[in-house]
Amino acid sequence: MAARFKYVYGGNSFENKKPHPEGVLSILADSRIPPAQAMIVGDSDVDVVTGRNAGIHSCGVSYGFKPHTFQQTPPDILVHNLPELAQLLNHQDTKTPS
């Protein structure tokens, strides 16, 4: 499975932990991806705040650690499964500018 990932970072990979943007910003820099083209997917408000702090989009999943925290800190998108996110993103890619 490791061959499917270019980089693997864990909770202790960076000096600062979420919601500090250090981890996200490091991944973006390593990947040479601009923030406007990135999204954090997570199961708690900490992930949403991390995304905001890094200047990227956020997607919450309605299952996992603390999805109830999205009531106070809503993500940009909320999905119930990852195939739903893929469908939403594919739909966005097919829209033509007005």
Buried (B, 14 or more C-beta within 10 A) or exposed (E): EEEEEEEEEEEEEBEEEBBBBBBBBBBBEEEEEEBEEBBBBBBBBBBBBBBBBBBBBBBBBEEEEEBEBBEEBEBBBBBEEEEBBEEEEEEEEEEEEE
